[in-house]
Amino acid sequence: MQLDVDDIDQAVTTGAVPGAQHIDEILDAAYEHTSKHHGGEVADYIPALADADPDAFGLCVVDVEGGLHEVGDTRVLFSIQSISKAFVYALVSERVGHEKVLDVIGVNSTGLAFDSVVAIELNDGHPMNPMVNAGALATTALMPGNTADDQWEAIHSGLSRFAGRHLDIDDEVLASEVKSNSRNSAIAQLLHSYGRIEHDPLEVVDIYTRQCALAIDARDLAVMAATLANGGVNPVTGVEVVSAAVCRDTLAVLAASGLYEATGEWLFEIGLPGKSGVSGGIVTVAPGKVGIGSLSPRLDSTGNSVRGQIATAYLSRALGLNIFASESHFRSKVAGIGEDQAG
Ligand code: DON
């Protein structure tokens, strides 16, 4: 999609973002710039999602020192949906280790839709990617625990630690998804038939569906993203949620496949690892700098929030967050710039 940021100056920063005052001004400008976009449709394949306010729009940045910057509807609750996949992947990686998740789940893109069954068959029952439903179900199944309740407790408490507060389930969304969940049940049973899920596959679907129905807001998403930006320590609570090595692995997976089939375009334009969900949220991580959380339920044809993409593109450019951007040391020196860029 067209991100409408050609006129935004592309800043380059290394090591740190501009000071707090600067972030607030840029955030307000990103919000105003993005608010004029009204394209996209609210998801309705899970019936309760169709009730979302299509005009809700919240944008939040949390820096690695815990500084919070927010504008718009940052306290509107919505279900986390697929964004949970990123954080459950981190929690499971922390518990079972790098080699095990690489072996059981994999890290490559399927090139197919997030709920694809064909992708499993084409890869001999290997789920391939933790950011699509098959890989996410296999990831959830890997969480250690004697019972499904123990596994759920580990996931629920871990996601709450990422957010820095106890997260509650949106019961209406959960009930709606349980009723329309036959495709995920089929995927889990197929993975079970290939020995990729060892537990009862329908219990795994139940845990996965609950993790997707947790209610969060744009501010929570920014804190969760900032925890991944900060080596796994929640910068607001100071709690270590996962290791720095797990953050690095998780961000690599997000960079490769966080925005469905539009991940390449996202990385090309925005240059940051991110993850979107069907309820209209996007989390974006600028390692060592900030986490960004956005909510706007109108999605484009790839299933990504229209305003979320535009606002994040704006912030990436204006705050100099693109991880691929560099500026010649020699050129900067000659031009006499660079000394006062870092906050
Ligand atoms: O399983 C589902 O279809 C939803 N709970 C989540 C889908 C979603 O957000 C998109 N996934 N990548």
Residues whose N, C-alpha, C, O or C-beta is under 5 A from the ligand:
A	BS01	DON	Q81 S82 F114 M131 C212 S276 G277 V278
